[in-house]
Amino acid sequence: MKYVLIILIALLGAAAWYFKDRMLLSPHDSYYSALLRENLKATAEQWKMEAEQSLAAPLRISLPYSERRLLEADYLQPITFAFDRKMDELIQISIFPSINTRADVFVDVFYVRDAATEPKRIGSIAAREQQIKIAAEHTGQYLVRIQPSHAAQGLMDIAITSPLRYGFPVDTERENAVQSLFGVDRDGGARRHEGIDIFAPRGTPVIAAEAGQVARVGDTPRGGKNVWVRGDQRSFYYAHLDSIAVSPGDSVVRGEVLGTVGNTGNAVTTNPHLHFGIYKFAQGAIDPLPLVGRKKLVTNYTLPQVELAPRWLSIKTDKANLRSGPSLKTVAVTSVMRGELLQVDAIAGEWLRVKTGNRTTGFIARSLTEIPSESILTLTENYVAFYLPDEFSPVIGNFSAGDKLPTMGRFGEFALVKLPGGVYAWAKVAKQEKPAQN
C-alpha cells in the first residue's frame, strides 16, 4: 500500500507539471520551454532575454497603428508598443502574414499599473493569421509585445486598433449628433449627467448598442418613454423615446430597433434626442462616449497600402531626429547624421521603424532617408568580414591593408562593404578610415 501511495503521488506531481506546462503557460512561455526541450538552450535564452529587453523599452504609439515587417532569420528582434486606454475600451491586435510566410508570431498584451510594478500579462496568442481582442479592465497604460519565432521568414502586416466596444445607439451618421456629454452638471449642479445626448430628427430609429434582454420599459417624468436592456455585467438605458418597439423579456441583438428618437419626459422643451446611459454592475454610470463613438460607423479600419523599404537606408540631411513614435509630436530619442546607415525593421505609413548603429530603436520620417550611395573604402590595416554588424557574428572573409572595397556606409563601428562576387559583409573598421566618394 505504501508503494502504491508513492506511485500515486508521483503521478499526481507529473500531472500537475504537465497541466502547468501545457495549460497555464502563455504561448510565448510554451515556445521558450519547447526550445529548451529541443536542446536549443542558447537560442531559448537569447530569445527570452530579447523579449524582456523589449518589454522594458517600449515605443510609444497612438491607435490605430499599423506596420509592415520583413521577417528574416537575422533580424527577428521583438518589438513592444505602449499606448493608453480607458476602462472598457477594446484593444485589438491583428496579424496578417503574406503568402509563403513561415512564422509563428507571439503576441502578448500587458497592463502597467504603475512604474514600480511589473507589467501584468492580460492576454496572449501565437498567431499566423489571427487576432486578439481584449477589453481594458482599467484606465492606464497597456503594452503589446510582438515577437517572431527564432526561425521566422516572410512578410507580415501588424495592426493595433481600438474598435468601438458597442454599436452607436441612433441610426444617424451626423458628425455633431452627440451634443451633451457625460458628467456635466444638471439642475444647477444638483446632479450630474449620467450619459450622453444624441440629437436626431424625431422618429429616427433607436437601436440596441449591444445584445441583451429587455429588463423593463416605462414612462417616467424624467426619462419619458424609456427602455432598459440588461447585458453582460452592464445595463443600457435609452430615454426620451417617441415610441417603443420592444417589451420586457424580449431578447435583442446589437442593431435591433428598440424605438424612435423623441423628447418625452423632462426633455419636452428640447429638440428630439436620445439620452443614452451605460451602468456597470457594482460601479454605476460610466462614460458611454469612448465605447460608442460620436456617430454610426459605416466602415471598419483597413490596413494602409505600403511598399516594402530596403533593409538599409541612409540619412540624406545633415541631421535628423529619431523619435519615440511615428509622429513629430513624440519625443526625439537621438539624432543621426548624414550618411549614417539605419536598419529598417518595419514601415508605418510615412514613417520607418529603424535601428541605429548603437542599437537605438525608434521612428524616422521616410522622407529623410535615401538608398545609400556607393563609395570606395581603402583599408589601412587587416580586417575580418562579419556576416552581421556584430563581432560575435560568423566570420565570412578577410580584408588586407590596401584593399579598396565598395562600401554603402557605416552602422556604428561597422562598414557595409561589398565582397568580390557581390556579397555584402560587415567590417569593423577604425574610425579614421574614410571612404572616398566616386
TAHUPE-V851305 format. One record per run of one state. SS is the DSSP state (alpha for helix, beta for strand, coil for the rest). FROM is the first residue (numbers start at 1). TO is the last residue. If there is no record, write none. Layout:
ss:SS from:FROM to:TO
ss:SS from:FROM to:TO
This chain:
ss:coil from:1 to:1
ss:alpha from:2 to:24
ss:coil from:25 to:26
ss:alpha from:27 to:37
ss:coil from:38 to:40
ss:alpha from:41 to:56
ss:coil from:57 to:58
ss:beta from:59 to:60
ss:coil from:61 to:64
ss:beta from:65 to:72
ss:coil from:73 to:74
ss:beta from:75 to:75
ss:coil from:76 to:78
ss:beta from:79 to:85
ss:coil from:86 to:89
ss:beta from:90 to:97
ss:coil from:98 to:101
ss:beta from:102 to:102
ss:coil from:103 to:104
ss:beta from:105 to:112
ss:coil from:113 to:119
ss:beta from:120 to:127
ss:coil from:128 to:130
ss:beta from:131 to:135
ss:coil from:136 to:139
ss:beta from:140 to:148
ss:coil from:149 to:152
ss:beta from:153 to:161
ss:coil from:162 to:169
ss:beta from:170 to:170
ss:coil from:171 to:177
ss:beta from:178 to:180
ss:coil from:181 to:184
ss:beta from:185 to:186
ss:alpha from:187 to:189
ss:coil from:190 to:190
ss:beta from:191 to:192
ss:coil from:193 to:195
ss:beta from:196 to:199
ss:coil from:200 to:204
ss:beta from:205 to:207
ss:coil from:208 to:211
ss:beta from:212 to:220
ss:coil from:221 to:223
ss:beta from:224 to:230
ss:coil from:231 to:233
ss:beta from:234 to:244
ss:coil from:245 to:250
ss:beta from:251 to:252
ss:coil from:253 to:256
ss:beta from:257 to:262
ss:coil from:263 to:264
ss:alpha from:265 to:267
ss:coil from:268 to:272
ss:beta from:273 to:280
ss:coil from:281 to:283
ss:beta from:284 to:286
ss:coil from:287 to:288
ss:alpha from:289 to:292
ss:coil from:293 to:311
ss:beta from:312 to:315
ss:coil from:316 to:318
ss:beta from:319 to:323
ss:coil from:324 to:331
ss:beta from:332 to:337
ss:coil from:338 to:339
ss:beta from:340 to:348
ss:coil from:349 to:350
ss:beta from:351 to:355
ss:coil from:356 to:360
ss:beta from:361 to:365
ss:alpha from:366 to:368
ss:beta from:369 to:370
ss:coil from:371 to:374
ss:beta from:375 to:378
ss:coil from:379 to:382
ss:beta from:383 to:386
ss:coil from:387 to:394
ss:beta from:395 to:399
ss:coil from:400 to:403
ss:beta from:404 to:411
ss:coil from:412 to:413
ss:beta from:414 to:418
ss:coil from:419 to:423
ss:beta from:424 to:428
ss:coil from:429 to:434
ss:beta from:435 to:437
ss:coil from:438 to:438
